[in-house]
Amino acid sequence: MPPALYSPRFFNPFMLWVDVAFKTQEMLLYSSSVIQLRTGRMARAGLAPSDADLAEMQLMGHEKLAAATESGAAIANQLHSTQFALVSRAVRQWLGGAVALVSLATSTTPAQIATHGLALTKAAARSAATLSQLSSAGARIAQRGLKPIHAKASANALRLAGPRA
């Protein structure tokens, strides 16, 4: 086995995706709290909401648009900066692996078999490392997209749970 498979970098995508899962769970919990608090406030206000109630409802709409816009921009920026380069590298390495495999299959001497077998092993290790980086990049894209939404949900949960709620 290539030593790169034993390095912590190989398992990094898993930890990044675990972080995305935890942040998503936390954001969903905050969001449910905010929804409950705001719905209760709207129900108490009924057909005659106060100025503070109207301001909260307006703020709710603006925050959602701002968080969605910020999230989309973060995703686009991260996609542009990493994902396309990694996909291009993965395709090049896949083609290099295919060439190494054909070279190994057409080897006629033991020396050629050894040389081409080593080349195929190295190509496979490079491809595995690139795929790991591709998964890490995907997790980072998800993290960047989730960050503004998580921040708004957690800030609202803390603010609304205060004495004014």
Backbone as CSV, one residue per row, in Angstrom:
resi,resn,N_x,N_y,N_z,CA_x,CA_y,CA_z,C_x,C_y,C_z
1,MET,0.845,-1.189,0.000,0.000,0.000,0.000,0.888,1.249,0.000
2,PRO,0.508,2.242,-0.785,1.281,3.486,-0.771,1.146,4.178,0.585
3,PRO,2.242,4.775,1.070,2.188,5.428,2.383,1.184,6.582,2.429
4,ALA,0.859,7.180,1.280,-0.092,8.303,1.270,-1.455,7.870,1.803
5,LEU,-1.800,6.593,1.659,-3.105,6.126,2.121,-3.184,6.071,3.640
6,TYR,-2.038,6.049,4.311,-2.035,5.988,5.771,-1.937,7.365,6.413
7,SER,-1.725,8.384,5.607,-1.540,9.715,6.178,-2.872,10.293,6.643
8,PRO,-2.817,11.225,7.593,-4.052,11.868,8.064,-4.797,12.599,6.948
9,ARG,-4.058,13.050,5.906,-4.724,13.747,4.805,-5.730,12.850,4.096
10,PHE,-5.464,11.542,4.077,-6.371,10.628,3.395,-7.725,10.598,4.094
11,PHE,-7.744,10.727,5.418,-8.992,10.677,6.179,-9.610,12.060,6.375
12,ASN,-8.924,13.104,5.942,-9.399,14.468,6.105,-10.799,14.697,5.525
13,PRO,-11.116,14.195,4.335,-12.468,14.439,3.813,-13.558,13.935,4.759
14,PHE,-13.320,12.822,5.399,-14.304,12.288,6.326,-14.556,13.273,7.462
15,MET,-13.483,13.810,8.026,-13.632,14.746,9.135,-14.306,16.052,8.678
16,LEU,-14.001,16.482,7.467,-14.653,17.683,6.952,-16.155,17.460,6.783
17,TRP,-16.528,16.288,6.262,-17.954,15.986,6.093,-18.652,15.806,7.440
18,VAL,-17.932,15.279,8.437,-18.509,15.173,9.786,-18.789,16.572,10.328
19,ASP,-17.854,17.496,10.094,-18.065,18.878,10.526,-19.285,19.485,9.838
20,VAL,-19.442,19.234,8.549,-20.619,19.733,7.822,-21.895,19.163,8.437
21,ALA,-21.881,17.876,8.757,-23.062,17.243,9.347,-23.401,17.861,10.708
22,PHE,-22.395,18.072,11.549,-22.637,18.669,12.869,-23.137,20.107,12.755
23,LYS,-22.529,20.882,11.858,-22.972,22.268,11.678,-24.402,22.305,11.129
24,THR,-24.727,21.386,10.242,-26.087,21.328,9.700,-27.079,20.976,10.793
25,GLN,-26.739,20.001,11.622,-27.619,19.617,12.728,-27.819,20.797,13.676
26,GLU,-26.736,21.471,14.022,-26.815,22.615,14.921,-27.681,23.726,14.314
27,MET,-27.478,23.996,13.009,-28.265,25.026,12.335,-29.745,24.657,12.314
28,LEU,-30.059,23.379,12.110,-31.457,22.949,12.114,-32.085,23.113,13.498
29,LEU,-31.326,22.829,14.540,-31.842,23.031,15.895,-32.089,24.506,16.180
30,TYR,-31.124,25.365,15.807,-31.309,26.806,15.985,-32.512,27.293,15.184
31,SER,-32.619,26.829,13.951,-33.719,27.267,13.089,-35.067,26.877,13.666
32,SER,-35.168,25.661,14.193,-36.451,25.243,14.767,-36.807,26.100,15.985
33,SER,-35.812,26.472,16.759,-36.044,27.343,17.908,-36.529,28.719,17.449
34,VAL,-35.872,29.262,16.427,-36.248,30.578,15.906,-37.656,30.532,15.313
35,ILE,-37.962,29.479,14.570,-39.298,29.346,13.981,-40.352,29.288,15.079
36,GLN,-40.084,28.520,16.116,-41.033,28.406,17.230,-41.239,29.760,17.908
37,LEU,-40.141,30.465,18.181,-40.250,31.761,18.863,-40.974,32.800,17.999
38,ARG,-40.622,32.840,16.713,-41.261,33.834,15.842,-42.731,33.489,15.585
39,THR,-43.037,32.221,15.424,-44.433,31.821,15.217,-45.269,32.159,16.444
40,GLY,-44.733,31.894,17.630,-45.428,32.243,18.864,-45.658,33.740,18.974
41,ARG,-44.649,34.486,18.579,-44.767,35.955,18.639,-45.843,36.446,17.664
42,MET,-45.880,35.858,16.467,-46.902,36.240,15.486,-48.300,35.856,15.971
43,ALA,-48.399,34.687,16.596,-49.708,34.241,17.097,-50.197,35.156,18.217
44,ARG,-49.271,35.558,19.094,-49.660,36.466,20.187,-50.071,37.839,19.652
45,ALA,-49.418,38.282,18.591,-49.726,39.594,18.025,-51.074,39.586,17.312
46,GLY,-51.421,38.443,16.729,-52.712,38.327,16.051,-52.837,39.289,14.890
47,LEU,-53.997,39.929,14.785,-54.266,40.838,13.682,-53.782,42.255,13.949
48,ALA,-53.271,42.510,15.158,-52.790,43.846,15.499,-51.347,43.789,15.980
49,PRO,-50.403,43.508,15.070,-48.994,43.434,15.497,-48.458,44.813,15.877
50,SER,-47.583,44.802,16.857,-46.950,46.060,17.284,-45.873,46.457,16.270
51,ASP,-45.335,47.636,16.461,-44.254,48.090,15.590,-43.043,47.161,15.708
52,ALA,-42.777,46.686,16.923,-41.657,45.752,17.129,-41.915,44.431,16.405
53,ASP,-43.159,43.953,16.418,-43.506,42.720,15.713,-43.318,42.893,14.208
54,LEU,-43.776,44.012,13.669,-43.622,44.281,12.238,-42.146,44.394,11.851
55,ALA,-41.376,45.044,12.711,-39.936,45.171,12.455,-39.271,43.799,12.452
56,GLU,-39.676,42.911,13.362,-39.113,41.557,13.429,-39.468,40.765,12.172
57,MET,-40.711,40.915,11.706,-41.121,40.195,10.498,-40.363,40.697,9.273
58,GLN,-40.143,42.003,9.203,-39.381,42.566,8.092,-37.921,42.108,8.169
59,LEU,-37.364,42.131,9.375,-35.987,41.674,9.575,-35.841,40.214,9.158
60,MET,-36.845,39.414,9.464,-36.820,37.991,9.124,-36.641,37.818,7.610
61,GLY,-37.383,38.550,6.825,-37.276,38.447,5.373,-35.930,38.914,4.857
62,HIS,-35.455,40.055,5.361,-34.163,40.584,4.931,-33.017,39.640,5.287
63,GLU,-33.073,39.064,6.483,-32.006,38.146,6.913,-31.944,36.910,6.030
64,LYS,-33.094,36.387,5.669,-33.113,35.191,4.825,-32.496,35.476,3.458
65,LEU,-32.860,36.607,2.867,-32.287,36.980,1.577,-30.782,37.223,1.676
66,ALA,-30.368,37.920,2.723,-28.944,38.213,2.895,-28.136,36.936,3.106
67,ALA,-28.639,36.035,3.937,-27.920,34.785,4.196,-27.862,33.922,2.936
68,ALA,-28.957,33.857,2.184,-28.968,33.056,0.955,-28.010,33.638,-0.085
69,THR,-27.975,34.957,-0.189,-27.061,35.608,-1.132,-25.611,35.369,-0.741
70,GLU,-25.319,35.535,0.529,-23.952,35.315,1.017,-23.537,33.859,0.839
71,SER,-24.450,32.951,1.098,-24.175,31.529,0.941,-23.886,31.193,-0.520
72,GLY,-24.718,31.695,-1.421,-24.505,31.439,-2.853,-23.183,31.993,-3.341
73,ALA,-22.829,33.187,-2.888,-21.556,33.783,-3.287,-20.375,32.975,-2.754
74,ALA,-20.480,32.499,-1.525,-19.397,31.692,-0.937,-19.227,30.373,-1.703
75,ILE,-20.339,29.759,-2.063,-20.276,28.501,-2.823,-19.645,28.743,-4.192
76,ALA,-20.098,29.779,-4.880,-19.550,30.080,-6.210,-18.057,30.378,-6.142
77,ASN,-17.645,31.141,-5.140,-16.231,31.486,-4.985,-15.392,30.234,-4.733
78,GLN,-15.857,29.376,-3.846,-15.110,28.161,-3.533,-15.072,27.211,-4.726
79,LEU,-16.189,27.102,-5.441,-16.214,26.261,-6.641,-15.198,26.758,-7.654
80,HIS,-15.200,28.050,-7.861,-14.300,28.632,-8.854,-12.837,28.413,-8.489
81,SER,-12.522,28.561,-7.224,-11.116,28.519,-6.820,-10.539,27.110,-6.702
82,THR,-11.356,26.101,-6.439,-10.759,24.778,-6.208,-11.321,23.659,-7.068
83,GLN,-12.612,23.580,-7.160,-13.242,22.401,-7.722,-12.836,22.147,-9.176
84,PHE,-12.845,23.171,-10.001,-12.570,22.967,-11.413,-11.140,22.493,-11.660
85,ALA,-10.179,23.036,-10.935,-8.788,22.610,-11.078,-8.619,21.162,-10.641
86,LEU,-9.292,20.775,-9.547,-9.174,19.393,-9.084,-9.835,18.408,-10.038
87,VAL,-10.957,18.759,-10.608,-11.621,17.873,-11.565,-10.727,17.691,-12.789
88,SER,-10.127,18.771,-13.252,-9.217,18.683,-14.393,-8.035,17.762,-14.077
89,ARG,-7.476,17.911,-12.876,-6.364,17.050,-12.473,-6.810,15.591,-12.379
90,ALA,-7.998,15.348,-11.848,-8.499,13.979,-11.717,-8.659,13.325,-13.085
91,VAL,-9.171,14.065,-14.056,-9.337,13.513,-15.408,-7.977,13.200,-16.021
92,ARG,-7.016,14.115,-15.873,-5.667,13.864,-16.404,-5.055,12.621,-15.763
93,GLN,-5.240,12.476,-14.455,-4.665,11.314,-13.774,-5.384,10.030,-14.168
94,TRP,-6.678,10.104,-14.391,-7.405,8.924,-14.840,-6.888,8.481,-16.207
95,LEU,-6.668,9.445,-17.091,-6.115,9.095,-18.403,-4.699,8.531,-18.265
96,GLY,-3.900,9.107,-17.384,-2.554,8.572,-17.144,-2.606,7.155,-16.599
97,GLY,-3.571,6.884,-15.727,-3.748,5.526,-15.211,-4.171,4.560,-16.303
98,ALA,-5.015,5.027,-17.208,-5.436,4.169,-18.320,-4.248,3.834,-19.216
99,VAL,-3.388,4.809,-19.467,-2.184,4.566,-20.269,-1.276,3.561,-19.552
100,ALA,-1.114,3.724,-18.246,-0.269,2.795,-17.476,-0.859,1.392,-17.493
101,LEU,-2.179,1.284,-17.421,-2.819,-0.031,-17.458,-2.622,-0.707,-18.814
102,VAL,-2.791,0.043,-19.889,-2.583,-0.514,-21.236,-1.119,-0.897,-21.405
103,SER,-0.209,-0.074,-20.903,1.220,-0.400,-20.989,1.526,-1.695,-20.251
104,LEU,0.924,-1.866,-19.076,1.138,-3.099,-18.317,0.547,-4.293,-19.068
105,ALA,-0.618,-4.123,-19.627,-1.278,-5.227,-20.346,-0.508,-5.644,-21.589
106,THR,0.234,-4.734,-22.189,0.977,-5.063,-23.409,2.454,-5.344,-23.133
107,SER,2.825,-5.451,-21.866,4.218,-5.759,-21.520,4.554,-7.164,-21.965
108,THR,5.800,-7.335,-22.440,6.225,-8.647,-22.937,7.367,-9.258,-22.139
109,THR,8.071,-8.450,-21.370,9.198,-8.983,-20.595,8.945,-8.734,-19.113
110,PRO,9.599,-9.530,-18.240,9.449,-9.287,-16.807,9.886,-7.880,-16.392
111,ALA,10.900,-7.336,-17.021,11.356,-5.985,-16.694,10.277,-4.956,-17.055
112,GLN,9.637,-5.128,-18.201,8.555,-4.221,-18.606,7.367,-4.345,-17.641
113,ILE,7.061,-5.595,-17.257,5.949,-5.815,-16.320,6.223,-5.088,-15.002
114,ALA,7.446,-5.215,-14.502,7.803,-4.548,-13.237,7.730,-3.031,-13.381
115,THR,8.282,-2.502,-14.456,8.289,-1.053,-14.674,6.870,-0.509,-14.840
116,HIS,6.089,-1.174,-15.695,4.727,-0.692,-15.955,3.803,-0.929,-14.751
117,GLY,4.049,-1.992,-14.006,3.271,-2.249,-12.790,3.508,-1.163,-11.756
118,LEU,4.771,-0.757,-11.599,5.104,0.333,-10.680,4.464,1.645,-11.142
119,ALA,4.497,1.891,-12.438,3.878,3.111,-12.977,2.372,3.105,-12.716
120,LEU,1.738,1.948,-12.862,0.300,1.852,-12.603,-0.007,2.071,-11.121
121,THR,0.820,1.512,-10.255,0.631,1.696,-8.809,0.756,3.161,-8.428
122,LYS,1.758,3.840,-8.975,1.939,5.271,-8.683,0.774,6.092,-9.227
123,ALA,0.296,5.735,-10.415,-0.848,6.455,-11.000,-2.091,6.266,-10.137
124,ALA,-2.291,5.061,-9.637,-3.449,4.794,-8.777,-3.348,5.576,-7.472
125,ALA,-2.155,5.646,-6.895,-1.965,6.399,-5.651,-2.217,7.890,-5.875
126,ARG,-1.737,8.437,-6.992,-1.986,9.855,-7.301,-3.482,10.106,-7.496
127,SER,-4.146,9.194,-8.174,-5.587,9.350,-8.396,-6.357,9.298,-7.080
128,ALA,-5.967,8.380,-6.195,-6.638,8.285,-4.888,-6.435,9.569,-4.086
129,ALA,-5.232,10.117,-4.123,-4.964,11.360,-3.397,-5.778,12.517,-3.979
130,THR,-5.888,12.572,-5.291,-6.669,13.636,-5.923,-8.153,13.482,-5.614
131,LEU,-8.648,12.262,-5.616,-10.050,12.045,-5.266,-10.321,12.441,-3.820
132,SER,-9.362,12.184,-2.950,-9.494,12.617,-1.559,-9.550,14.139,-1.487
133,GLN,-8.698,14.806,-2.253,-8.715,16.265,-2.293,-10.014,16.784,-2.890
134,LEU,-10.553,16.077,-3.877,-11.815,16.468,-4.493,-12.952,16.387,-3.479
135,SER,-12.954,15.328,-2.675,-13.960,15.194,-1.634,-13.792,16.283,-0.579
136,SER,-12.554,16.583,-0.221,-12.291,17.655,0.735,-12.792,18.990,0.197
137,ALA,-12.559,19.221,-1.087,-13.024,20.473,-1.699,-14.549,20.550,-1.667
138,GLY,-15.212,19.435,-1.914,-16.673,19.407,-1.836,-17.165,19.738,-0.436
139,ALA,-16.488,19.196,0.562,-16.865,19.485,1.949,-16.627,20.957,2.278
140,ARG,-15.527,21.509,1.778,-15.252,22.927,2.033,-16.300,23.820,1.360
141,ILE,-16.752,23.413,0.188,-17.811,24.164,-0.491,-19.071,24.146,0.370
142,ALA,-19.420,22.972,0.882,-20.601,22.860,1.747,-20.421,23.696,3.018
143,GLN,-19.217,23.659,3.604,-18.954,24.453,4.808,-19.122,25.937,4.543
144,ARG,-18.553,26.407,3.445,-18.640,27.838,3.128,-20.079,28.252,2.845
145,GLY,-20.838,27.390,2.195,-22.228,27.711,1.913,-23.097,27.704,3.154
146,LEU,-22.767,26.835,4.090,-23.557,26.711,5.319,-23.240,27.803,6.337
147,LYS,-22.031,28.320,6.286,-21.567,29.259,7.315,-22.485,30.478,7.517
148,PRO,-22.874,31.221,6.472,-23.720,32.388,6.723,-25.112,32.023,7.246
149,ILE,-25.653,30.920,6.786,-26.980,30.498,7.242,-26.908,30.059,8.705
150,HIS,-25.879,29.310,9.046,-25.658,28.869,10.426,-25.486,30.080,11.338
151,ALA,-24.705,31.057,10.889,-24.449,32.247,11.705,-25.742,33.013,11.994
152,LYS,-26.583,33.189,10.976,-27.853,33.905,11.191,-28.780,33.119,12.108
153,ALA,-28.874,31.816,11.889,-29.775,31.000,12.712,-29.331,31.011,14.173
154,SER,-28.039,30.874,14.416,-27.563,30.854,15.806,-27.710,32.232,16.453
155,ALA,-27.415,33.295,15.714,-27.562,34.645,16.276,-29.027,34.941,16.595
156,ASN,-29.924,34.543,15.710,-31.352,34.761,15.961,-31.846,33.956,17.151
157,ALA,-31.391,32.724,17.263,-31.818,31.888,18.389,-31.393,32.524,19.703
158,LEU,-30.180,33.024,19.759,-29.708,33.666,20.986,-30.451,34.969,21.254
159,ARG,-30.653,35.765,20.208,-31.327,37.066,20.384,-32.785,36.889,20.774
160,LEU,-33.496,35.978,20.110,-34.914,35.813,20.376,-35.195,35.085,21.685
161,ALA,-34.253,34.288,22.154,-34.448,33.570,23.410,-34.244,34.474,24.624
162,GLY,-33.776,35.696,24.363,-33.538,36.644,25.451,-34.822,37.120,26.101
163,PRO,-34.748,38.139,26.940,-35.900,38.616,27.714,-37.034,39.175,26.862
164,ARG,-36.765,39.620,25.598,-37.829,40.181,24.769,-38.718,39.107,24.150
165,ALA,-38.265,37.871,24.107,-39.046,36.809,23.465,-40.248,36.571,24.300
